[in-house]
Amino acid sequence: MNALSSLPSASLYVNTPVGHPAKEPSEGSGTPVRRSSAPDQGLSAEDLKKLTELKARDREVRAHEAAHQAAGGQHAGAMSLTYERGPDGAQYAVGGEVPIDVSPIAEDPQATIEKMRTVRAAALAPAEPSSQDRAVAAQAMQTILQAQAELSADKNSGKDSAAKIKGNTEESTENRVQSLASRQANDTYRSVSGLTGEPDSQQSGFLNVLV
């Protein structure tokens, strides 16, 4: 199976068992099974055995594909069954498939993760998943891991940007504090310089009063 990036959809299906006679052309699940008017008791022992197997297979296939469809929800398509005519003249389902969309959601890794979880659940929904079912489940899991990595990278990028903004803000605040401290020091220096630079006459008069 090709990579998910080049495969927009895949089908979940069960394989038709080896050993059955040539089957009828595929028909949709809505096609009614045509029953023969011939009674089962008119069949040979071998035909009756085969008929029993076909009936069991029919139930198995329908249950298998119904499980895929129910678990797949909006991502699953219509069930399609392949029929085989039995010795009684009726047609029985011996294989089937349910198409399910396995394409990732563009530029939305979180939505992709949620979708692929549904796809994986749909692939493994039957009691006995086929090899194809397991392959689709593995593809869904791979897409989940890729989306999680992308989501993690996006979060780390956001954290780096926030840290950079915070660092710039702190640096700007520190510069303002240093600038304010420098101005205060200059003002203090000017004030002290003004006190020590007063005329000598004022200092002399002040000392005369004290004496």
Secondary structure, DSSP 8 states (H G I E B T S, - for coil): ---GGG-SEEEEEE---TT-------EETTS-----SS-GGGS-HHHHHHHHHHHHHHHHHHHHHHHHHHHHGGGB---EEEEEE-TTS-EEEEEEEEEEE----TT-HHHHHHHHHHHHHHHT-SSS--HHHHHHHHHHHHHHHHHHHHHHHHHHHHHHHHHHHHHHHHHHHHHHHHHHHHHHHHHHHHHHHHHHTS-HHHHHHHHHHH-
